[in-house]
Amino acid sequence: MPRSHRSFSRRVLISQLALVIVILALVTGVFAWMGARTVTEVTETKALATARTLAIDPDVRAAATQASAEHAEKPDEQLVTSMLAITDDLRDRSGISFAVITDDRGIRLTHPDRSKIGHRVSTSPEEALAGRENVSHESGTLGETVRAKVPIYSNEDGKTVVGEVSVGIFASVLDADVRRELILLGTVAVLALALGGVVSVMLGRRLRRETLGVGPEELAEMARDQGAVLHGLDDGVLGFDTNGKLTLSNSNAKELLGAASAKHVDRAGGADRVNGTDGANDGAASAGESDRELAAISDDELVNVPDEITALMADAPADGALRRRITIGDRILLATAVRVQRDGVSVGGVVTLRDETQMLTMARQLESVTAMARALRTQRHEFANRLHTVLGLVDTGATDEAHTYLSSLLGTGPITTPVEDIDLVSDPYLRAVLEAKGTTAAEAGVALAVTPDSLAVGAVRDPEAVTLILGNLIDNAVRAAVAGRRYAEDGGRVEVQVLSSGTELHAVVTDTGDGIDDEVAGKIFDEGFSTSTAASAPDFGIGLTTGTGTGDGHGLGIGLALSRRVAEKGGGAVWLIDGHDPDLGGASFGMRLPDALDEFQQDEER
């Protein structure tokens, strides 16, 4: 264990023990004082009660009255004998140390030491002879005692004081009682101290276990670092305890999950109610939107934690990370779940959320640009070959042949594009996408054609969305045509119909693949759902293979879901028109993008 950890636990243990010792010392002192005081009061009360009992005894009153009346130099022997019998019997029964009876002059009528009888008492009898009871701690002939002195009244009129009764209890008896009380209190204090020590040690161990051996200075530093890290990360962070309950998150997690939760929070009667979603887009179920729990992240805002994240955290291995892509609203998030352990003890887990929507969109666009660049390189290579041919003819003096060759080139127009009827499309962005995809399809042995009834006369306003969606639909169609049963017969074919209506752009992509079965038609747009099981084979372009797997190639888990999401974000749609097209036999997909064309440029061309 690190030194700082030991120092912290030792400080806690010492502090707790010091507190226990101080409290026990105070309590023991108070109870010791109270116990000694109680014993003293009990002893004084006992002496006083015994003296009162003796003072009201008829024989004692009669003897004191007689002795006070006679005032003899030496008390009557018979009277002394009778009084000694009474005091000795009382001393034996009550446990007092002595009982002395005097007349009204303070002359002893009884005393434990017979030689003292007939002499004046050693302590002042004035209080008792004056008719007042008195309890004191005094030292006399018998030593240090607790004495109670009570007046004896005449048995004739009951008002005249005729003597006193002095009852004493040795101080040693009192001290012995006090010592017994102190020993008992000391024993209890020692047991309490031992118990406090054991509890302190156990508490220190539990504190180390609960804080994972981290000291207070480190805890403060960790709290500062946690705040800085949580708010400094670009990713969303969700923290869960060992029971799977959300305990912390940062602002990015609230932003990533807040949009989804805001759609499902209804205000009813001043309370927040969260409902699971049943959203479906054109018959396709949107999975992963049901609510698992709500957590207050900050500013009393509620953030929905979907089932996918909770299940991901539950499935995370003890060592290692588990990654899944989940759909939240119009976002595609890469969620990574990691269980956290310290000193072999599980302390919960962390889920990081990364928004991959923009990255995947850019990746698709980059793929399209790469395909366009590949097509341009092919055309440039073909164009360079033609120029070299012309140059060779000129260098050899075959000018007539060179003239004839150039005339044939002018007659055939620009370099031949692999897309049939590409001239029906005038927009440069659409042409670039189709030509690039046509080159890629040709390399895979698939013919790409624009249908004769296509008509798109506007200028594309949002080339990124058009490139992503249309390019992805064509890629899927080419992949399906490659994997289709008809590939062995005619090489496969993909047809694209492009239409414009005002500012709206419509497109239909149809292939000659095996089509899409009805049982998977409703899932093909779900995030992570894949229908492609093509075997590994040479790659043509963007993920195209010549394998003969059993899948249709349309669903690879991300492209269709991303295309639909991008289209719906702009108010458009992407949907499956027919799983088995009656003309080509494969699947047919539709695309509609509002405000994708520039209406002003469209009118200008008309």
Disulfide bonds with the S-S distance in Angstrom:
none
